[in-house]
Amino acid sequence: MVQMDAVQKRLFEEVAGLHDIPEGAYNLRANGQSISRNTTANIDIRSKEDVSGIDIHVKAGTKNESIHIPVVLSQSGIKEDVYNDFFIGEDCDVLIVAGCGIDNCGSQDSEHDGIHRFYIGKNSRVRYVEKHYGSGDGSGKRILNPVTEVHMDEGSVMEMEMVQIKGVDSTNRTTIAELKADAKLVVQERLMTHGQQQAYSIYKVDLIGDGSAADVVSRSVARDDSYQKLDLCVIGSAACSGHTECDSIIMDNGRILAVPSLEANNIDAALVHEAAIGKIAGEQLVKLMTLGLTEAEAEEQIINGFLK
């Protein structure tokens, strides 16, 4: 294991909640290289030979185990593309904690583009947590462009928690999912931008099996002069159900563009979309200010509760 410095330890704690080396299977990556790895009897992690990244194989029947694969960049000027493939056997129940933290105190941009592909076996359940975080006082940007591709076999369930609430200058997130019969996908995205930051989120969910279902919810806050665009598409190609929700708060000179899309290719496809963009309600501010909070403190309380 390569020794971690204080900045790297802080970044691992921010994106993956790690105060120490985690239990179970893990691959910790810093500044373009794997610095520590552990496999278990049921979870095997191997480096790819042709490109940068890893293959993670989870044996059928694996239950109540975790996989931590966070990435941190603490040097300015690093740009990397990392390909991680997950092969989840049948009848599994696992937690996967990913995420990327960038601390850039230099003048060059630092960028991590992570491409994650999931192949989830029949009747398996996966909880996936991905958090993005940026810090550092340099003029170089902190750039994250994650791609998530999900292939769900019959009866499988995937819960995805995608969080980005601080410090990332530019992000372009693309999530593509394909669900077979009786598979279920639940996505919760939480996003906050500030300053001149830009964030693009693209979701394309294809429900191809009877009984498949998707619930995709995005909550976001755009502050200062930041910009967000959400492009969310659900395709119903079978007797399925899909629900999407975009709920955003706009502040200062922020801008938000929501582009919802529903496509039904089957008479028994039931698809619903909800969307709302607005400012913080005045009565909410007044109520909290009567309890002794300043206007700024009241705004923070409301935003924190909204993004939980």
C-alpha positions as CSV (number, residue, x, y, z in Angstrom):
1,M,0.0,0.0,0.0
2,V,1.2,3.5,-0.9
3,Q,1.2,5.9,2.0
4,M,-1.6,8.5,1.8
5,D,-1.0,12.2,2.7
6,A,-3.4,14.3,4.7
7,V,-5.2,15.7,1.6
8,Q,-5.8,12.3,0.1
9,K,-7.2,11.0,3.5
10,R,-9.6,14.0,3.6
11,L,-10.8,13.4,0.1
12,F,-11.4,9.7,0.8
13,E,-13.4,10.6,3.8
14,E,-15.5,13.2,1.8
15,V,-16.4,10.9,-1.1
16,A,-16.6,7.5,0.6
17,G,-16.9,8.1,4.3
18,L,-13.6,6.3,4.9
19,H,-11.7,7.2,8.0
20,D,-9.4,4.1,7.6
21,I,-9.0,1.2,5.3
22,P,-12.5,-0.3,4.8
23,E,-13.6,-3.9,5.5
24,G,-14.4,-6.2,2.7
25,A,-13.3,-5.8,-0.9
26,Y,-11.8,-2.5,-2.1
27,N,-9.6,-0.7,-4.6
28,L,-8.3,2.7,-3.5
29,R,-7.0,4.9,-6.4
30,A,-5.0,8.1,-6.1
31,N,-3.4,10.3,-8.7
32,G,-3.7,7.8,-11.5
33,Q,-2.7,4.6,-9.7
34,S,-4.1,1.9,-7.4
35,I,-2.6,2.5,-3.9
36,S,-4.4,-0.3,-2.0
37,R,-6.5,-3.3,-2.9
38,N,-8.2,-6.2,-1.2
39,T,-10.3,-9.1,-2.4
40,T,-12.5,-11.6,-0.6
41,A,-13.6,-15.2,-1.0
42,N,-16.6,-13.9,-2.9
43,I,-15.4,-10.7,-4.6
44,D,-12.4,-10.6,-7.0
45,I,-10.9,-7.4,-8.2
46,R,-8.4,-7.5,-11.1
47,S,-6.6,-4.8,-13.1
48,K,-7.5,-4.5,-16.8
49,E,-4.7,-5.3,-19.2
50,D,-5.8,-3.1,-22.2
51,V,-7.0,0.1,-20.5
52,S,-6.8,1.7,-17.1
53,G,-9.4,0.3,-14.7
54,I,-10.5,-2.9,-13.0
55,D,-12.9,-5.8,-13.4
56,I,-14.9,-6.8,-10.3
57,H,-16.5,-10.2,-10.2
58,V,-19.1,-11.1,-7.4
59,K,-19.9,-14.7,-7.0
60,A,-23.5,-15.9,-7.2
61,G,-25.2,-15.9,-3.8
62,T,-22.9,-13.3,-2.2
63,K,-24.9,-11.4,0.5
64,N,-24.2,-8.5,2.8
65,E,-20.8,-7.7,1.4
66,S,-19.4,-4.3,0.3
67,I,-17.0,-3.0,-2.4
68,H,-15.3,0.4,-2.1
69,I,-13.7,1.8,-5.2
70,P,-13.2,5.6,-4.6
71,V,-10.8,7.8,-6.6
72,V,-9.0,10.9,-5.5
73,L,-6.8,13.4,-7.3
74,S,-4.6,15.7,-5.2
75,Q,-2.2,16.9,-8.0
76,S,-2.9,19.6,-10.6
77,G,-2.9,18.7,-14.3
78,I,-3.9,15.1,-14.1
79,K,-6.4,13.8,-16.7
80,E,-7.5,10.1,-16.6
81,D,-10.0,7.8,-18.2
82,V,-10.8,4.8,-16.0
83,Y,-13.0,1.8,-17.0
84,N,-14.5,-0.3,-14.3
85,D,-16.7,-3.3,-15.1
86,F,-18.9,-5.1,-12.5
87,F,-20.1,-8.6,-13.0
88,I,-22.7,-9.4,-10.3
89,G,-23.7,-13.1,-10.1
90,E,-27.3,-14.3,-9.5
91,D,-29.0,-13.9,-6.1
92,C,-26.5,-11.4,-4.6
93,D,-27.0,-8.4,-2.3
94,V,-24.0,-6.0,-2.2
95,L,-23.2,-2.4,-1.5
96,I,-20.8,-0.6,-3.9
97,V,-19.3,2.8,-2.8
98,A,-17.6,4.7,-5.6
99,G,-17.1,8.5,-5.9
100,C,-14.3,10.9,-6.8
101,G,-12.7,13.8,-5.0
102,I,-10.4,16.4,-6.6
103,D,-8.3,18.9,-4.7
104,N,-6.7,21.3,-7.2
105,C,-4.4,24.0,-5.8
106,G,-2.6,24.6,-9.1
107,S,-3.2,26.3,-12.4
108,Q,-3.8,23.3,-14.6
109,D,-7.2,21.5,-14.9
110,S,-7.6,18.1,-13.1
111,E,-10.1,15.7,-14.7
112,H,-11.4,12.2,-13.9
113,D,-13.6,10.4,-16.4
114,G,-15.0,7.2,-14.9
115,I,-16.8,4.7,-17.1
116,H,-18.7,2.1,-15.0
117,R,-20.5,-0.8,-16.5
118,F,-22.8,-3.1,-14.5
119,Y,-24.0,-6.5,-15.4
120,I,-26.4,-7.6,-12.7
121,G,-27.5,-11.2,-12.5
122,K,-31.0,-12.5,-11.9
123,N,-32.7,-11.7,-8.6
124,S,-29.7,-9.7,-7.4
125,R,-29.8,-6.5,-5.5
126,V,-27.1,-3.7,-5.7
127,R,-26.9,-0.5,-3.8
128,Y,-24.6,1.9,-5.6
129,V,-23.4,5.2,-4.0
130,E,-21.4,7.7,-6.0
131,K,-20.4,11.1,-4.5
132,H,-18.4,13.8,-6.2
133,Y,-16.5,16.5,-4.4
134,G,-14.0,19.3,-5.2
135,S,-11.7,21.5,-3.2
136,G,-8.5,23.6,-3.6
137,D,-7.8,27.2,-4.1
138,G,-6.0,27.0,-7.5
139,S,-7.2,28.5,-10.8
140,G,-7.2,25.0,-12.4
141,K,-10.6,23.5,-12.8
142,R,-12.0,20.3,-11.2
143,I,-13.7,18.3,-13.9
144,L,-15.7,15.0,-13.5
145,N,-17.4,13.2,-16.4
146,P,-19.0,9.9,-15.1
147,V,-20.6,7.4,-17.4
148,T,-22.7,4.7,-15.9
149,E,-24.1,1.8,-18.0
150,V,-26.4,-0.7,-16.3
151,H,-27.7,-4.0,-17.7
152,M,-30.2,-5.6,-15.4
153,D,-31.3,-9.2,-15.7
154,E,-34.7,-10.6,-14.6
155,G,-35.9,-9.8,-11.1
156,S,-32.8,-7.7,-10.2
157,V,-32.9,-4.4,-8.2
158,M,-30.5,-1.5,-8.3
159,E,-30.6,1.5,-6.1
160,M,-28.4,4.4,-7.2
161,E,-27.5,7.4,-5.1
162,M,-25.7,10.1,-7.1
163,V,-24.5,13.1,-5.1
164,Q,-22.5,16.3,-6.1
165,I,-22.9,19.2,-3.7
166,K,-19.6,21.0,-3.6
167,G,-16.6,22.2,-5.5
168,V,-16.9,20.6,-9.0
169,D,-16.4,23.2,-11.8
170,S,-17.7,21.1,-14.6
171,T,-19.5,17.7,-14.8
172,N,-21.2,15.8,-17.6
173,R,-23.0,12.7,-16.2
174,T,-24.4,10.1,-18.5
175,T,-26.5,7.2,-17.1
176,I,-27.9,4.5,-19.4
177,A,-29.9,1.5,-18.1
178,E,-31.6,-1.5,-19.7
179,L,-34.1,-3.5,-17.6
180,K,-35.4,-7.0,-18.3
181,A,-38.5,-8.5,-16.9
182,D,-39.4,-7.6,-13.3
183,A,-36.2,-5.6,-12.8
184,K,-36.4,-2.4,-10.8
185,L,-34.2,0.7,-10.9
186,V,-34.3,3.5,-8.3
187,V,-32.2,6.6,-8.8
188,Q,-31.8,9.5,-6.4
189,E,-29.7,12.4,-7.7
190,R,-28.7,15.3,-5.5
191,L,-26.8,18.2,-7.1
192,M,-25.8,21.7,-6.1
193,T,-23.8,24.2,-8.3
194,H,-22.4,27.6,-7.5
195,G,-20.1,30.2,-8.9
196,Q,-19.6,29.6,-12.6
197,Q,-20.0,25.8,-12.4
198,Q,-21.8,23.8,-15.0
199,A,-23.5,20.4,-14.6
200,Y,-25.2,18.3,-17.3
201,S,-27.1,15.1,-16.4
202,I,-28.3,12.7,-19.0
203,Y,-30.5,9.7,-18.1
204,K,-31.8,7.2,-20.6
205,V,-33.7,4.2,-19.1
206,D,-35.1,1.5,-21.4
207,L,-37.7,-0.8,-19.9
208,I,-37.6,-3.8,-22.2
209,G,-39.1,-6.5,-20.0
210,D,-42.6,-7.0,-18.7
211,G,-43.0,-6.0,-15.1
212,S,-39.9,-3.8,-15.2
213,A,-40.0,-0.5,-13.3
214,A,-38.0,2.7,-12.9
215,D,-38.2,5.6,-10.5
216,V,-35.7,8.4,-11.2
217,V,-35.7,11.5,-9.0
218,S,-33.4,14.5,-9.3
219,R,-33.2,17.3,-6.8
220,S,-30.9,20.2,-7.5
221,V,-30.0,23.8,-6.4
222,A,-28.4,26.3,-8.8
223,R,-26.7,29.3,-7.1
224,D,-24.7,32.3,-8.2
225,D,-24.1,32.2,-11.9
226,S,-24.1,28.4,-12.3
227,Y,-25.9,26.4,-15.0
228,Q,-27.6,23.0,-14.9
229,K,-29.2,20.9,-17.6
230,L,-31.2,17.7,-17.0
231,D,-32.0,15.5,-19.9
232,L,-34.1,12.6,-18.7
233,C,-35.6,10.0,-21.0
234,V,-37.6,6.9,-20.0
235,I,-38.6,4.4,-22.7
236,G,-41.4,1.9,-22.1
237,S,-41.0,-1.0,-24.6
238,A,-43.0,-3.6,-22.6
239,A,-45.8,-3.8,-19.9
240,C,-43.9,-1.7,-17.5
241,S,-44.0,1.4,-15.2
242,G,-41.8,4.4,-15.1
243,H,-41.8,7.5,-12.9
244,T,-39.4,10.5,-13.2
245,E,-39.3,13.6,-11.1
246,C,-37.2,16.8,-11.5
247,D,-37.4,19.2,-8.5
248,S,-35.1,22.2,-8.6
249,I,-34.4,25.4,-6.6
250,I,-33.0,28.4,-8.5
251,M,-31.1,31.2,-6.7
252,D,-29.2,34.4,-7.6
253,N,-28.4,34.3,-11.3
254,G,-28.5,30.6,-11.6
255,R,-30.1,28.9,-14.7
256,I,-31.7,25.5,-15.0
257,L,-33.0,23.7,-18.1
258,A,-35.0,20.5,-17.6
259,V,-35.8,18.4,-20.7
260,P,-38.0,15.4,-19.7
261,S,-38.9,12.8,-22.2
262,L,-41.3,9.8,-22.1
263,E,-41.5,7.3,-24.9
264,A,-44.1,4.5,-24.9
265,N,-43.7,1.7,-27.4
266,N,-46.2,-0.7,-25.7
267,I,-49.9,-0.2,-24.9
268,D,-49.3,-1.4,-21.4
269,A,-46.4,1.0,-20.7
270,A,-47.4,3.4,-17.8
271,L,-45.0,6.4,-17.7
272,V,-45.3,9.5,-15.5
273,H,-43.2,12.6,-15.2
274,E,-43.2,15.5,-12.7
275,A,-41.1,18.6,-12.9
276,A,-40.8,21.8,-10.8
277,I,-38.3,24.7,-10.9
278,G,-38.7,27.7,-8.5
279,K,-37.2,29.9,-5.8
280,I,-37.3,29.3,-2.1
281,A,-40.7,30.2,-0.8
282,G,-40.8,33.5,1.2
283,E,-43.0,32.0,3.9
284,Q,-40.4,29.3,4.6
285,L,-37.7,32.0,5.1
286,V,-40.0,34.0,7.4
287,K,-40.9,31.0,9.5
288,L,-37.2,30.1,10.2
289,M,-36.2,33.7,10.7
290,T,-38.8,34.1,13.5
291,L,-36.9,31.4,15.3
292,G,-33.8,33.5,15.4
293,L,-32.0,32.5,12.1
294,T,-30.6,35.1,9.7
295,E,-31.8,35.0,6.2
296,A,-28.6,33.3,5.0
297,E,-28.9,30.7,7.8
298,A,-32.5,30.1,6.9
299,E,-31.7,29.6,3.3
300,E,-29.0,27.0,4.2
301,Q,-31.4,25.1,6.4
302,I,-33.9,24.9,3.6
303,I,-31.4,23.8,1.1
304,N,-29.9,21.2,3.4
305,G,-33.3,19.7,4.0
306,F,-34.2,19.8,0.3
307,L,-31.0,17.9,-0.7
308,K,-31.2,15.2,1.9
